[in-house]
Amino acid sequence: MARLFTPEGASGRAITGFSCEAAMQIGKALALLMQNREGRPAKIVIGRDTRLSGEILTDCFAAGCCSAGAEVHLLGVIPTPAVSCLAERYSADAGVMVTASHNTYEFNGVRIFDGGGNYISEELLNEIERLVTKAPREMKCPGGDMIGKAIVEKNAEWDYVRTLMKQIDGDLNRMRIAIDCANGATVSTAEKFFRGIGANVVLINNTPDGKNINDGCGTVNTDRLAKCVVENRCHAGVAFDGDGSRVVMLDEKGNPVDGNRLTAILAYAMKTDQKLNANTCVVSQTTNLGFFRWAKENGIVVSAEPGVGIRYIVERMLLGGYNLGASSSGHLVLLDAIKTADGQLAAGRILEILARSSRKLSELAGVYEPYPQIALNVQLRPEFAGRWQDHPSISEIIAFCSQKLEGDGRVFVRESTASPVLRIIAEGRDYDTVWQYAQAIAKTVRDCAGYPEENG
């Protein structure tokens, strides 16, 4: 039986997969566990992104919490890192974000933070899952005058934005930037924040209709943003995903600056300013091999986290006392300020570095030369979700390609934590070679566990 939770939360196709009933039951279990641990009714803050199912699933989650006696504070449309931030600021017992991150509107789910703004422990996630899936009768609700209530937080956006603004020193000096909100959660905060730190802002994809979140825009597709940057003669472009946790930037020519290059820019500047704790940054397994070579040459220690998901990067940072962490997909964590990946904060810091340097972003982005990397996604058939690695043909082609690249590159294959998609990365010194290996693995997965290419 498939697990309800991944380490990052629960998700699935909205309503049919991740259902109203599931949202209500998870809310009830969370509220009861928080109440049991603290000996008083729980206080839970809940935010959401703009997808069509967001409001009804938020209401269901809130209803489950209130039925268990919790006091719910509704944050409205707001980025995931804002929920982490405001859970701590509002002295809540937990924070919940209703989102499916970078996925299209058909998907939704929840991410849960503790009262300190960190991801809730896996121990508590496991207990919530046990109550919801195996022991729902153990969840006894008080009823009567012990029913909780829901309160709308009218100042949530500004409370979060002011927190971000305090993390930026100086002014962007009327720097002109184009921002792609992906028709997602940052529509509520991006203009406030970037204008607040002194930028002239051109906004695109900031009119959500419930269905256009991540639809050919944001971090998924930066073509329109590139055109906007060039036409408006912007200093930079900034693209967010649907929940505002990840960021991709574009230089003044409209060329993408990915998570690896953004991490290098931040790491070098923080080390120069003696603000990079232990001269160390924590990265994901998919970080480009060229980054490791560059970091060594510049006296920066790189700690590669083997666990898949931003929560493991954060846990490694907390354990080692580090303050910079990142994934190659554009999740950047500045732990001194926000306890999870925050696309807006990371972009603000990069723009601050840009303004201070009097250089162009294209020059800063040339900080290192990445290895050629091919990344492909293959949609899995439902019966192979979580089981694709058991197919001998798939394991054999991955082992073959890995062996061929050993010492000169690598292959990395994993299943997405948010949807039934297999992510395939091949990396090495020779582009044609890694392209062939990535395509070979993708074709084998489609033939054995996925869909034909025209449908996949």
ABEGO torsion letter per residue (X at the ends): XBBABBAAEBBEBBGAABBAAAAAAAAAAAAAAAAAAAGBBBBBBBBBBABAAAAAAAAAAAAAAAAAGBBBBBAEBBBAAAAAAAAAAAGBABBBBBBAEABBAABBEBBBBBAAGBBBBAAAAAAAAAAAAABAAABBBAEEAABBBBBBBAAAAAAAAAAAAAABBEBAGGBBBBBBAGGBAAAAAAAAAAAAAGBBBBBBGABBAGAABGBGBEAABAAAAAAAAAAAGBABBBBBBAAGABBBBBBAAGBBBBAAAAAAAAAAAAAAAGABBGGBBBBBAABBAAAAAAAAAAGBBBBBBABBEAAAAAAAAAAAGBABBBBAAGBBBBAAABABBBAAAAAAAAAAAAAAAGBBAAAAAAABBBBBBBBBBBBBBAAABGAAAABAAAAAAAAAAAAAABGAEBBBBBBBAABBBBBBBBBBABAAAAAAAAAAAAAAAAAAABBBAAAX
